[in-house]
Amino acid sequence: MFSIILNVIGSLFHFYVAHRLHRIPLVRKAVPARAWWIGAVTLWLFYLWGVHLGDEAIDWRWYPGQFAMTWLGILFLMTLCLLAADLLTGFGLWWRARAPRFLAVGAAAGILVSAFAIFQAVRAPAVSEYEVALKNLPANLDGMVLVAVTDLHLGAQRRSGWMAGRVAQINALKPDAVLMVGDQVENEPLGEPELAGVLRGLRAPRGVWAVTGNHEFYGDAETTIAEFAAGGVRWLRNERVELAPGLVLAGIDDIGRDMRGGGDYLGGLETVMPDDSKAATILLCHIPATRIVEGAAARGVGLMLSGHTHGGQIWPFNFLVQRRFPRYMGDYRVGDMALVVSRGAGGWGPRMRLWQPGEIVKLTLRAAR
């Protein structure tokens, strides 16, 4: 069903963009109509092929699949820019002489915006820093540094080599602990022997911890968990541990499956936080669902870390994401609890980010006064 939706939307975008581009005099003069449309149809068929193959988890098929997703993102941004030009001229009904020029400006804008979106996606994630006053934090832990990384989406676009770069970024922040907050993989396990060695390169005296996200369960979750465990990552699956004397770290297994099925997804929270905590507590939960956020605050959690939203990833989807998850990016206060929702270090779908660059989060804990 998802592929069918992509096929329909992508096809509409594709032929709208192809039609409007060929209305630009410079393009029409350079490329005869017959050659233009043969090329447009050929590219469209390759896009459809890529969408189909992108559903599979076979290495050689990832490249056309990833091309298809990025092409869809480019088509979306091109459509926005060309449509703005068309609306300005009433699709050529007024300012008839200037309409082709407006289309050319719209096309140039679409190309530039798409290029910038690809640049934002392929460059190294930025580091966002927060100081968090954590209630009940022992004074001797004031200044503890945690690094949170979410939505790596290792797989088709990002492999062990890319992860090695993130390990270097994380180590440069000198964390006491590293927290992976879900969607470590795109779908299937990465399947690269090098991954374990890369993960073992993380330097954090209080450990590397992880919770699952929805994408782990789109593939073979148990194998993914084993791959990361081989690299020294310890998973919290509706569990809690003492990260340091007086500081508790709790992690909830992915709630996405229960949310999609309309089930009760508070069970993990109730397991790790059976009552109001009197210890300083940090909660990892991939999806910042409102009921989980408010339930965690009510049960005494001092800091909750989430991801999942990607900050919308490509403008203007951030507005749609915010309707689903009101606390969708950045830091929030919910009662006495701090909530930090990361945009994620990687990304899903198109290798593009527009105005929402990837990030790694550095957190410095402070004893609340």
C-alpha positions in Angstrom: 0.0 0.0 0.0 2.8 2.4 0.9 4.5 1.8 -2.5 1.2 2.4 -4.3 0.8 5.8 -2.5 4.4 6.7 -3.4 3.8 5.6 -7.0 0.7 7.8 -7.4 2.1 10.9 -5.7 5.5 10.6 -7.3 4.0 10.1 -10.7 1.8 13.2 -10.4 4.8 15.3 -9.3 7.0 13.8 -12.0 4.8 14.6 -15.0 3.8 18.0 -13.6 7.5 19.0 -13.2 8.4 17.5 -16.7 5.5 19.4 -18.3 6.3 22.8 -16.7 10.1 22.5 -17.3 9.5 22.0 -21.0 7.4 25.2 -21.1 10.6 27.1 -20.4 11.9 28.5 -23.8 15.5 27.6 -23.1 14.6 24.0 -22.4 12.2 23.7 -25.3 14.8 25.1 -27.7 17.6 22.8 -26.3 15.6 19.5 -26.2 13.0 18.5 -28.8 9.6 17.5 -27.4 9.9 13.9 -28.5 13.3 13.4 -26.9 12.2 15.2 -23.8 9.2 13.0 -23.2 11.0 9.8 -24.0 13.5 10.7 -21.3 10.8 11.8 -18.9 8.9 8.4 -19.3 12.2 6.4 -19.0 13.1 8.3 -15.7 9.6 7.7 -14.4 9.8 4.0 -15.1 13.2 3.9 -13.3 11.5 5.7 -10.3 8.7 3.2 -10.1 11.3 0.3 -10.2 13.2 2.0 -7.5 10.1 2.3 -5.2 9.4 -1.3 -5.7 13.0 -2.5 -5.0 13.3 -0.1 -2.1 10.9 -2.3 -0.2 13.4 -5.1 -0.4 16.5 -5.7 1.8 19.0 -6.8 -0.8 22.1 -4.8 -1.0 22.2 -4.2 -4.7 18.6 -3.1 -4.7 19.1 -0.3 -2.2 20.6 2.1 -4.7 17.6 2.4 -7.1 15.4 2.4 -4.0 17.3 5.3 -2.5 17.4 7.1 -5.8 13.6 6.8 -6.0 13.1 8.3 -2.5 15.5 11.2 -3.1 13.9 11.8 -6.5 10.5 12.0 -4.8 11.9 14.6 -2.4 13.4 16.6 -5.3 10.1 16.4 -7.2 8.2 17.7 -4.2 10.4 20.7 -3.8 10.4 21.4 -7.5 6.6 21.2 -7.5 6.3 23.7 -4.7 8.6 26.2 -6.5 7.0 25.7 -10.0 3.5 25.8 -8.5 4.2 29.1 -6.9 5.3 30.5 -10.3 2.1 29.0 -11.9 -0.2 30.5 -9.2 1.5 33.9 -9.6 0.7 33.9 -13.3 -2.6 32.0 -13.2 -1.0 29.2 -15.1 -0.2 31.6 -17.9 -3.7 33.2 -18.1 -2.2 36.6 -17.1 1.2 38.0 -17.5 1.3 35.7 -20.4 4.6 37.1 -21.8 6.3 36.8 -18.4 5.0 33.4 -17.4 7.9 31.4 -19.0 10.3 33.6 -17.1 8.5 33.0 -13.8 8.7 29.3 -14.6 12.4 29.5 -15.2 12.9 31.3 -11.8 10.7 28.7 -10.1 12.8 25.9 -11.7 16.1 27.5 -10.6 14.7 28.0 -7.1 13.6 24.3 -7.0 17.1 23.1 -8.0 18.9 25.3 -5.5 16.6 24.4 -2.6 16.9 20.7 -3.5 20.6 20.9 -3.6 20.7 22.6 -0.2 18.4 19.9 1.2 20.7 17.2 0.0 23.7 19.1 1.4 22.0 19.4 4.8 21.4 15.6 4.8 24.8 14.4 3.8 26.9 16.7 6.0 27.8 15.7 9.5 25.1 16.2 12.2 25.4 19.4 14.2 25.9 19.2 18.0 23.0 20.7 20.1 23.9 21.4 23.7 21.5 21.6 26.7 22.0 22.1 30.4 19.3 20.2 32.3 18.5 20.8 36.0 17.6 17.3 37.1 15.6 17.0 40.3 17.1 14.7 43.0 20.4 14.6 41.2 23.2 14.0 43.8 25.5 17.0 44.1 28.5 14.9 43.1 27.0 14.1 39.7 26.5 17.8 38.9 28.2 18.4 35.5 27.8 14.8 34.3 27.8 14.7 30.4 25.5 12.5 28.4 25.4 12.3 24.7 22.1 11.2 23.1 21.9 10.1 19.5 18.7 9.0 17.8 17.4 8.0 14.4 20.7 6.9 12.9 18.8 4.8 10.4 21.8 2.8 9.4 21.2 0.8 6.3 20.8 1.9 2.7 22.1 5.4 3.0 24.4 5.1 6.0 26.8 2.2 6.7 29.6 1.4 9.2 31.9 4.0 7.7 29.3 6.8 8.3 28.8 5.5 11.8 32.6 5.7 12.5 32.3 9.4 11.8 29.6 9.7 14.4 31.6 7.8 16.9 34.4 10.3 16.5 32.0 13.2 17.0 30.5 11.6 20.1 33.9 10.8 21.6 35.0 14.4 21.1 32.2 15.5 23.5 33.8 13.3 26.3 30.5 11.7 27.4 30.1 9.9 30.7 27.4 7.8 29.0 26.0 7.5 25.4 22.3 7.0 24.9 20.8 5.7 21.7 17.2 6.5 21.5 15.7 4.3 18.8 15.7 3.7 15.1 19.3 2.7 15.0 18.7 0.9 11.7 16.5 1.7 8.7 14.7 -1.6 8.7 16.8 -4.7 8.5 20.0 -5.4 10.5 23.0 -3.7 8.9 24.8 -7.0 8.3 28.3 -5.6 8.3 31.0 -7.3 10.4 32.7 -3.9 10.8 29.8 -2.5 12.8 30.7 -4.1 16.1 34.3 -2.8 16.0 33.0 0.7 15.2 30.6 0.7 18.1 33.3 -0.6 20.5 35.1 2.6 19.7 32.6 4.6 21.7 34.3 5.9 24.9 31.9 6.3 27.8 32.8 5.2 31.3 29.2 4.7 32.3 28.3 2.7 29.2 26.4 2.8 25.9 22.7 2.2 26.3 19.9 1.9 23.7 16.2 1.5 23.3 14.3 0.2 20.3 12.4 2.4 17.9 9.7 1.5 15.4 12.1 0.8 12.5 13.9 -1.9 14.4 10.7 -3.9 14.2 10.1 -3.4 10.5 12.9 -5.9 10.1 14.6 -8.6 12.2 14.7 -6.8 15.5 16.4 -9.6 17.4 19.3 -9.7 15.0 19.7 -5.9 15.1 19.8 -6.0 18.8 22.4 -8.8 18.7 24.5 -6.8 16.2 24.6 -3.8 18.5 25.1 -5.9 21.6 28.2 -7.4 20.0 29.6 -3.8 19.8 29.1 -3.3 23.6 25.7 -1.6 23.4 23.4 -2.5 26.3 19.7 -2.5 25.5 16.9 -1.4 27.9 13.7 -3.1 27.0 11.2 -2.0 29.6 14.1 -2.0 32.1 15.8 0.3 34.5 19.4 0.4 35.8 21.4 2.5 38.2 23.6 4.5 35.9 25.4 6.0 39.0 24.6 6.0 42.7 21.4 8.1 42.9 20.8 8.3 39.2 18.5 5.8 37.4 18.3 5.2 33.6 15.1 3.6 32.3 14.2 2.6 28.8 10.9 1.7 27.1 10.6 -0.7 24.2 9.1 0.7 21.0 5.5 1.8 21.5 4.8 2.3 17.8 3.3 -1.1 17.2 0.7 -0.6 20.0 0.0 3.0 18.8 -0.7 1.8 15.3 -2.9 -1.0 16.5 -4.9 1.2 18.8 -3.7 -0.8 21.9 -2.5 0.4 25.3 1.1 1.5 25.0 1.6 2.6 28.6 2.7 -0.8 29.8 6.4 -0.2 29.4 6.2 3.1 31.4 4.3 1.4 34.2 6.9 -1.4 34.3 9.9 0.9 34.6 8.1 3.6 36.7 5.7 1.7 38.9 5.3 4.7 41.2 6.6 8.3 41.7 10.3 8.0 41.6 12.3 9.6 44.5 15.6 9.1 42.6 16.9 11.2 39.8 15.5 9.4 36.7 16.2 9.6 33.0 13.7 7.9 30.7 14.5 6.9 27.1 11.4 6.5 24.8 11.7 6.8 21.1 8.3 8.2 20.3 7.3 11.4 22.2 3.7 10.4 22.5 1.7 12.9 24.7 0.4 10.2 27.0 3.9 8.8 27.6 5.3 12.3 28.2 2.7 13.4 30.6 2.6 10.0 32.3 6.4 10.1 32.8 6.2 13.6 34.3 3.5 12.5 36.7 5.6 9.5 37.8 8.6 11.6 38.8 10.9 11.3 35.7 13.3 14.2 35.7 14.5 14.0 32.1 12.9 12.2 29.1 14.7 11.8 25.8 13.0 11.0 22.5 13.4 11.2 18.7 11.2 9.8 15.9 10.0 13.1 14.5 13.2 14.2 12.6 11.9 17.7 13.3 9.8 17.2 10.2 13.0 16.6 8.1 11.8 18.5 5.0 9.9 21.7 5.3 6.9 22.1 5.4 6.3 18.6 6.8 7.3 19.9 10.3 3.8 21.4 10.5 2.2 18.1 9.9 4.5 16.3 12.4 3.7 19.0 15.0 0.0 18.2 14.7 0.7 14.6 15.6 3.3 15.3 18.2 2.9 18.8 19.8 6.4 18.4 21.4 8.2 17.5 18.3 11.6 19.2 18.4 13.9 20.8 21.0 13.5 21.1 24.7 10.3 21.4 26.8 9.3 21.6 30.4 6.4 19.3 31.4 5.8 20.0 35.1 9.1 19.2 36.9 10.3 17.1 33.9 12.6 18.2 31.1 11.9 16.7 27.7 14.4 16.8 24.8 13.2 15.6 21.4 16.1 15.2 19.0 15.8 15.8 15.2 18.0 12.7 14.8 21.4 12.2 13.4 20.3 10.4 10.2 17.1 10.5 8.3 14.4 8.4 6.6 13.4 8.3 3.0 14.9 11.0 0.8 18.5 11.8 1.5 17.4 15.3 2.2 16.8 17.7 5.1 15.4 21.2 4.6 15.9 23.7 7.4 16.1 20.8 9.9 19.7 19.6 10.0 20.6 16.3 11.7 21.9 16.6 15.3 23.7 14.8 18.1 22.6 16.0 21.6 25.0 16.8 24.4 23.4 17.1 27.8 25.1 18.5 30.9 23.2 17.5 34.1 22.9 20.0 36.9 21.6 19.4 40.4 18.3 21.2 40.7 18.3 24.0 43.3 
